[in-house]
Amino acid sequence: MKRILTLILLALAGAPLHAQPPQAPPLPHEVDLRTVLGFARDASLAVALEQSQVDAASAGRLEAAALPNPTLSYNRQRQPGRLTNFDSDRAQDWTIEQPLLLGGQRGARVTAASRAVDTASARVALTRHEVASEAAAAHVALLLAQERLATVKAGLDELARLRQVVEGRRAGGLASEYEAIRVEVEESTWRARVAEAEAALVERQTALAQALGVAGWRPTARGTLAPLAPIRGDGAGVHPEVLLARREQDAAAALVNVARAERMPAVSVNVGRFWTSKPYGGTTSIGLAVELPLFDRRKGGLDKAKAQAGAAALQRELSEARHNAEVDSMARLVAQYSHALEDFRRHAGARTADLKRMAHDSYRLGKSSIAELLDATRGGVELALAEQELVAQLMEAQLRLDAANGELLHRIDDGRAPGAGASR
């Protein structure tokens, strides 16, 4: 009954009966790299979860800044007979005691709480960065899966046209049944490859949806599978994990100051009033209470805080060293993939169309067998798939380099990266 009355009062007051969490804006069916990164930055559930920790840390800062509350105590005494403690049958007293924060305790607590807010904000930035990195890689993988499917389907269509050519030549007595069977078997093989490519596409769609935490979404990647344009920036970015390690070191140093200030003995002042009745008599008291640090001097807490501060400093050095090495490694990897792609296009990709044309002409003139023509058709598709793989590896390396530099999210606002990749 009490719960029902409470719900009625809330309804009359206009308060919602059930608070609904904020809903993320729906993603379109087709997304480019900017859209993916923007959603990872602004609407990811993982980021929202970490953001709640910032709110909790901010509340902790308010708690640290609050002064301790005074304590009010009241006693009433009654005795049946006249005793020696006072010449009356009733006595009452009240006392107000106020703890004092001395030795910079309050300031140290507020500073430590502020450093905790900075640390929580750095964790939000790191989570945003990790979600964006995973989603960007998933977007490139989806682009690759889409282009691979299109290429394999194009190869199957080319085999269908080739089968028509063979059937025409067979009708004219220029081709054998063996050639027709070879083409039919090759078509069956390519149908299996198309089914495999379609399954891989579904997996990549699921991976992108999972990276962004969106249920029931089957996205299509918009953009070109091509090397990414460089980001316009000064290159002075800091990896969020390094920034988090620095913030954690600052927070650990602040906790050392808190532990040092907390070693100050607890001090409180009190004011009280004592009075009796029948007959009346009263007195006022003012006192001071000081903790005697005989058994616990809180040295253990200070030593623990110092050890944690030392560990945080080592973690910062480790993070900086690791990410400096990662930046160097990714830069070399981007250069390696760029050179490999350029060399592939110069020596292999440019001659693919000529090889296919020459194989078709040779077969029509009866100078080559159906096996050679099928090899040329298969080789052309394999070369296209190999080039797509190289481009995807280069794009992934470029994104990892941006992530190592802490500049991946700059691609949202960079004017030279309108899609997933630059035009060819």
C-alpha positions as CSV (number, residue, x, y, z in Angstrom):
1,M,0.0,0.0,0.0
2,K,2.8,2.4,0.9
3,R,4.5,1.7,-2.5
4,I,1.2,2.4,-4.4
5,L,0.8,5.7,-2.6
6,T,4.4,6.7,-3.4
7,L,3.8,5.9,-7.1
8,I,0.6,8.0,-7.1
9,L,2.4,11.0,-5.5
10,L,5.2,10.7,-8.1
11,A,2.7,10.7,-10.9
12,L,0.8,13.7,-9.6
13,A,4.1,15.5,-9.2
14,G,5.0,14.8,-12.8
15,A,8.0,12.7,-12.0
16,P,8.8,9.7,-14.3
17,L,8.1,6.4,-12.8
18,H,11.1,4.7,-14.4
19,A,14.2,6.6,-15.4
20,Q,15.2,5.7,-18.9
21,P,18.9,5.7,-19.9
22,P,19.8,8.0,-22.7
23,Q,19.5,6.4,-26.1
24,A,22.3,6.6,-28.6
25,P,21.4,8.0,-32.0
26,P,20.8,5.2,-34.6
27,L,23.5,4.6,-37.1
28,P,22.7,4.6,-40.8
29,H,22.9,1.5,-42.9
30,E,25.9,2.8,-44.8
31,V,28.8,4.3,-42.8
32,D,32.1,5.8,-43.7
33,L,35.2,6.0,-41.5
34,R,34.2,9.4,-40.1
35,T,30.8,8.2,-39.1
36,V,32.3,5.2,-37.4
37,L,34.9,7.2,-35.5
38,G,32.3,9.9,-34.6
39,F,30.0,7.3,-33.1
40,A,32.9,5.7,-31.2
41,R,33.8,9.1,-29.7
42,D,30.3,10.4,-28.9
43,A,27.8,7.6,-28.5
44,S,29.6,4.4,-27.6
45,L,28.1,2.5,-24.7
46,A,31.6,1.6,-23.4
47,V,32.5,5.3,-23.3
48,A,29.2,6.1,-21.5
49,L,30.0,3.5,-19.0
50,E,33.4,5.0,-18.3
51,Q,31.9,8.5,-18.2
52,S,29.8,7.4,-15.2
53,Q,33.1,6.9,-13.3
54,V,33.9,10.5,-13.9
55,D,30.6,11.5,-12.3
56,A,31.5,9.3,-9.3
57,A,34.9,10.9,-9.0
58,S,33.4,14.4,-9.2
59,A,31.1,13.4,-6.3
60,G,34.1,12.2,-4.4
61,R,35.7,15.6,-4.9
62,L,32.6,17.3,-3.3
63,E,32.9,14.7,-0.5
64,A,36.6,15.5,0.1
65,A,35.9,19.3,0.3
66,A,33.2,18.9,2.9
67,L,34.0,19.8,6.5
68,P,33.4,17.2,9.2
69,N,30.0,17.4,10.9
70,P,29.8,18.3,14.6
71,T,28.4,15.8,17.1
72,L,25.7,16.7,19.5
73,S,25.2,14.6,22.6
74,Y,22.6,14.9,25.3
75,N,22.3,13.0,28.6
76,R,19.6,13.0,31.3
77,Q,20.2,11.5,34.7
78,R,17.8,10.7,37.6
79,Q,18.7,9.1,40.9
80,P,16.2,8.0,43.6
81,G,18.1,9.3,46.6
82,R,20.5,12.0,47.6
83,L,24.0,10.8,46.6
84,T,27.4,12.4,46.9
85,N,27.9,13.4,43.3
86,F,25.4,16.2,43.4
87,D,22.8,17.5,45.8
88,S,19.7,17.0,43.6
89,D,17.6,14.2,42.2
90,R,18.0,15.1,38.4
91,A,20.8,16.3,36.1
92,Q,21.1,17.0,32.4
93,D,23.9,17.9,30.1
94,W,24.6,18.5,26.4
95,T,27.9,18.6,24.5
96,I,28.8,19.7,21.0
97,E,32.1,18.3,19.6
98,Q,33.7,19.6,16.4
99,P,36.5,17.7,14.7
100,L,39.3,19.9,13.3
101,L,41.2,19.2,10.1
102,L,44.8,20.4,10.7
103,G,48.1,20.0,8.9
104,G,46.6,20.6,5.4
105,Q,44.4,17.5,5.6
106,R,41.4,19.0,3.8
107,G,43.5,20.6,1.1
108,A,45.4,17.3,0.5
109,R,42.1,15.4,0.2
110,V,40.6,17.9,-2.2
111,T,43.8,17.8,-4.4
112,A,43.7,14.0,-4.4
113,A,40.1,13.9,-5.3
114,S,40.7,16.3,-8.2
115,R,43.5,14.1,-9.4
116,A,41.1,11.2,-9.3
117,V,38.7,13.1,-11.6
118,D,41.5,13.7,-14.0
119,T,42.4,10.0,-13.9
120,A,38.8,9.0,-14.6
121,S,38.6,11.5,-17.5
122,A,41.8,10.0,-18.9
123,R,40.3,6.5,-18.7
124,V,37.3,7.8,-20.7
125,A,39.7,9.1,-23.4
126,L,41.5,5.7,-23.4
127,T,38.2,3.8,-23.8
128,R,37.1,6.2,-26.5
129,H,40.5,5.6,-28.3
130,E,40.3,1.8,-27.9
131,V,36.7,1.7,-29.3
132,A,37.6,3.9,-32.2
133,S,40.7,1.8,-33.0
134,E,38.8,-1.4,-33.0
135,A,35.9,0.1,-35.0
136,A,38.2,1.7,-37.6
137,A,40.0,-1.7,-38.1
138,A,36.6,-3.4,-38.4
139,H,35.5,-0.8,-41.0
140,V,38.6,-1.5,-43.1
141,A,38.0,-5.2,-42.8
142,L,34.4,-4.7,-43.9
143,L,35.5,-2.7,-46.9
144,L,38.0,-5.5,-47.8
145,A,35.2,-8.1,-47.5
146,Q,32.9,-6.1,-49.7
147,E,35.5,-5.7,-52.4
148,R,36.6,-9.3,-52.2
149,L,33.0,-10.4,-52.7
150,A,32.6,-8.1,-55.6
151,T,35.8,-9.3,-57.2
152,V,34.9,-13.0,-56.7
153,K,31.5,-12.4,-58.2
154,A,33.1,-10.6,-61.1
155,G,35.3,-13.7,-61.7
156,L,32.2,-15.9,-61.6
157,D,30.5,-13.6,-64.2
158,E,33.6,-13.8,-66.4
159,L,33.5,-17.6,-66.2
160,A,29.8,-17.5,-67.2
161,R,30.8,-15.5,-70.3
162,L,33.6,-17.9,-71.0
163,R,31.2,-20.8,-70.8
164,Q,29.1,-19.2,-73.5
165,V,32.2,-18.8,-75.6
166,V,33.1,-22.4,-75.2
167,E,29.5,-23.6,-75.9
168,G,29.6,-21.5,-79.1
169,R,32.9,-22.9,-80.2
170,R,31.6,-26.4,-79.4
171,A,28.5,-25.9,-81.5
172,G,30.8,-25.0,-84.4
173,G,33.0,-28.0,-83.7
174,L,36.0,-26.0,-82.5
175,A,35.7,-27.1,-78.8
176,S,35.4,-30.4,-77.1
177,E,33.2,-31.7,-74.3
178,Y,36.2,-31.7,-72.1
179,E,36.5,-27.9,-72.4
180,A,32.9,-27.5,-71.5
181,I,33.2,-29.7,-68.4
182,R,36.4,-27.9,-67.3
183,V,34.6,-24.6,-67.4
184,E,31.6,-26.0,-65.6
185,V,33.8,-27.4,-62.8
186,E,35.6,-24.1,-62.5
187,E,32.3,-22.3,-62.2
188,S,31.3,-24.6,-59.3
189,T,34.5,-23.8,-57.5
190,W,33.9,-20.1,-57.9
191,R,30.4,-20.4,-56.6
192,A,31.9,-21.9,-53.4
193,R,34.3,-19.0,-53.2
194,V,31.4,-16.6,-53.5
195,A,29.5,-18.3,-50.7
196,E,32.7,-18.1,-48.6
197,A,33.1,-14.4,-49.4
198,E,29.5,-13.8,-48.4
199,A,30.0,-15.5,-45.1
200,A,33.1,-13.5,-44.5
201,L,31.1,-10.3,-45.2
202,V,28.6,-11.2,-42.6
203,E,31.3,-11.9,-40.0
204,R,32.9,-8.4,-40.8
205,Q,29.5,-6.7,-40.4
206,T,29.0,-8.4,-37.1
207,A,32.5,-7.4,-36.0
208,L,31.9,-3.7,-36.7
209,A,28.5,-3.8,-34.9
210,Q,30.1,-5.5,-31.9
211,A,33.0,-3.0,-31.9
212,L,30.5,-0.1,-31.6
213,G,28.1,-2.0,-29.3
214,V,25.1,-1.8,-31.6
215,A,22.7,-4.7,-31.6
216,G,20.9,-5.9,-34.7
217,W,22.9,-3.7,-37.1
218,R,24.1,-5.0,-40.5
219,P,26.2,-2.1,-41.8
220,T,27.6,-1.5,-45.2
221,A,31.0,0.3,-45.4
222,R,31.1,3.4,-47.6
223,G,34.3,4.5,-49.0
224,T,37.2,3.4,-51.2
225,L,39.7,0.7,-50.4
226,A,42.7,3.0,-50.9
227,P,45.6,4.3,-48.8
228,L,44.5,7.0,-46.3
229,A,45.5,10.6,-46.7
230,P,47.8,11.9,-44.0
231,I,46.2,13.7,-41.1
232,R,46.7,17.5,-40.9
233,G,48.3,18.0,-37.6
234,D,51.5,18.9,-35.8
235,G,52.2,15.3,-34.8
236,A,52.4,16.3,-31.1
237,G,49.7,13.9,-30.0
238,V,49.9,11.8,-26.9
239,H,48.6,8.3,-26.7
240,P,45.7,8.1,-24.2
241,E,47.3,5.2,-22.4
242,V,50.4,7.4,-21.8
243,L,48.2,10.2,-20.7
244,L,46.4,7.9,-18.3
245,A,49.7,6.7,-16.8
246,R,50.7,10.3,-16.2
247,R,47.4,11.1,-14.5
248,E,47.7,8.0,-12.4
249,Q,51.2,9.1,-11.3
250,D,49.8,12.5,-10.3
251,A,47.0,10.8,-8.4
252,A,49.4,8.5,-6.6
253,A,51.6,11.5,-5.6
254,A,48.5,13.3,-4.3
255,L,47.6,10.2,-2.2
256,V,51.1,10.4,-0.7
257,N,50.4,13.9,0.5
258,V,47.1,12.7,1.9
259,A,48.7,9.9,3.8
260,R,51.3,12.3,5.2
261,A,48.7,14.8,6.3
262,E,46.6,12.0,7.8
263,R,49.4,11.2,10.3
264,M,48.4,14.4,12.2
265,P,46.7,13.3,15.4
266,A,42.9,13.8,15.4
267,V,41.9,17.0,17.2
268,S,38.5,18.2,18.2
269,V,37.0,20.9,20.4
270,N,33.9,20.6,22.5
271,V,31.5,22.9,24.3
272,G,29.1,21.7,26.9
273,R,26.5,22.6,29.5
274,F,25.7,20.7,32.7
275,W,22.8,21.6,35.1
276,T,20.8,20.1,37.9
277,S,17.3,20.6,39.3
278,K,15.9,20.6,42.8
279,P,18.1,22.5,43.6
280,Y,19.3,24.1,40.4
281,G,23.0,24.4,39.6
282,G,24.8,24.7,36.3
283,T,28.2,24.9,34.7
284,T,29.6,25.5,31.2
285,S,32.6,23.6,29.8
286,I,35.0,24.1,26.9
287,G,37.4,21.3,26.1
288,L,40.0,20.0,23.6
289,A,40.4,16.3,22.6
290,V,43.7,15.2,21.0
291,E,44.4,11.7,19.8
292,L,47.5,10.1,21.4
293,P,49.4,8.2,18.7
294,L,50.8,5.6,21.0
295,F,50.1,2.5,19.0
296,D,49.2,3.5,15.5
297,R,51.2,6.4,13.9
298,R,49.8,5.6,10.4
299,K,53.3,5.0,9.0
300,G,52.0,1.9,7.2
301,G,49.6,4.0,5.2
302,L,52.3,6.5,4.2
303,D,54.7,3.7,3.1
304,K,51.9,2.0,1.1
305,A,51.1,5.3,-0.7
306,K,54.8,5.9,-1.5
307,A,55.1,2.4,-2.9
308,Q,52.1,2.9,-5.1
309,A,53.5,6.2,-6.3
310,G,56.7,4.5,-7.2
311,A,54.8,1.9,-9.1
312,A,52.8,4.5,-11.0
313,A,56.1,6.3,-12.0
314,L,57.5,3.0,-13.4
315,Q,54.2,2.4,-15.2
316,R,54.4,5.8,-16.8
317,E,58.0,5.2,-18.0
318,L,56.9,1.8,-19.3
319,S,53.9,3.2,-21.2
320,E,56.0,6.0,-22.8
321,A,58.8,3.6,-23.8
322,R,56.3,1.1,-25.3
323,H,54.4,3.6,-27.3
324,N,57.5,5.3,-28.6
325,A,58.6,1.9,-29.9
326,E,55.1,1.3,-31.3
327,V,55.2,4.6,-33.2
328,D,58.6,3.8,-34.7
329,S,57.4,0.3,-35.6
330,M,54.2,1.4,-37.2
331,A,55.9,4.1,-39.2
332,R,58.3,1.5,-40.6
333,L,55.4,-0.8,-41.3
334,V,53.5,1.9,-43.2
335,A,56.6,2.6,-45.3
336,Q,57.1,-1.1,-46.0
337,Y,53.5,-1.7,-47.1
338,S,53.5,1.5,-49.2
339,H,56.6,0.3,-51.1
340,A,55.2,-3.2,-51.5
341,L,51.9,-1.9,-52.9
342,E,53.7,0.5,-55.3
343,D,55.9,-2.3,-56.5
344,F,53.0,-4.7,-56.9
345,R,51.0,-2.2,-59.0
346,R,54.0,-1.4,-61.1
347,H,55.0,-5.0,-61.9
348,A,51.9,-7.1,-61.6
349,G,48.7,-5.0,-61.5
350,A,49.5,-3.0,-64.6
351,R,49.8,-6.1,-66.8
352,T,46.7,-8.0,-65.6
353,A,44.4,-6.7,-68.2
354,D,46.9,-7.4,-71.0
355,L,47.4,-11.0,-69.8
356,K,43.7,-11.7,-69.8
357,R,43.2,-10.1,-73.3
358,M,46.1,-12.1,-74.7
359,A,44.8,-15.4,-73.1
360,H,41.3,-14.8,-74.7
361,D,42.7,-14.0,-78.1
362,S,45.1,-17.0,-78.0
363,Y,42.2,-19.3,-77.1
364,R,39.9,-18.0,-79.9
365,L,42.7,-18.5,-82.4
366,G,43.2,-22.0,-81.2
367,K,46.8,-21.3,-80.0
368,S,46.2,-22.2,-76.3
369,S,44.0,-24.7,-74.4
370,I,41.1,-24.1,-72.1
371,A,43.3,-24.8,-69.1
372,E,45.6,-21.9,-70.0
373,L,42.6,-19.6,-70.4
374,L,41.2,-20.7,-67.0
375,D,44.5,-20.1,-65.4
376,A,44.7,-16.6,-66.8
377,T,41.1,-15.8,-65.6
378,R,41.9,-17.3,-62.2
379,G,45.2,-15.4,-62.1
380,G,43.6,-12.1,-62.8
381,V,41.2,-12.5,-60.0
382,E,43.9,-13.6,-57.6
383,L,46.0,-10.6,-58.5
384,A,43.1,-8.3,-57.8
385,L,42.5,-10.0,-54.4
386,A,46.2,-9.7,-53.6
387,E,46.2,-6.0,-54.3
388,Q,43.1,-5.5,-52.2
389,E,44.8,-7.4,-49.3
390,L,47.9,-5.2,-49.6
391,V,45.8,-2.0,-49.6
392,A,43.8,-3.2,-46.6
393,Q,47.1,-4.0,-44.7
394,L,48.5,-0.5,-45.6
395,M,45.3,1.2,-44.3
396,E,45.3,-0.8,-41.1
397,A,48.9,0.1,-40.5
398,Q,48.1,3.8,-41.2
399,L,45.3,3.7,-38.7
400,R,47.5,1.9,-36.1
401,L,50.1,4.6,-36.6
402,D,47.5,7.3,-36.1
403,A,46.4,5.5,-32.9
404,A,50.0,5.2,-31.7
405,N,50.4,8.9,-32.2
406,G,47.1,9.6,-30.3
407,E,45.7,11.2,-33.5
408,L,43.2,8.7,-34.7
409,L,40.1,10.7,-33.8
410,H,41.5,13.7,-35.6
411,R,40.3,12.0,-38.8
412,I,36.8,13.0,-37.8
413,D,37.5,16.7,-38.5
414,D,40.3,16.3,-41.0
415,G,39.2,17.7,-44.4
416,R,41.3,15.3,-46.4
417,A,39.7,12.1,-45.3
418,P,36.1,12.3,-46.5
419,G,35.7,8.5,-46.6
420,A,37.6,5.4,-45.6
421,G,40.4,6.1,-48.0
422,A,41.7,8.6,-50.5
423,S,40.9,8.3,-54.1
424,R,43.2,6.3,-56.3
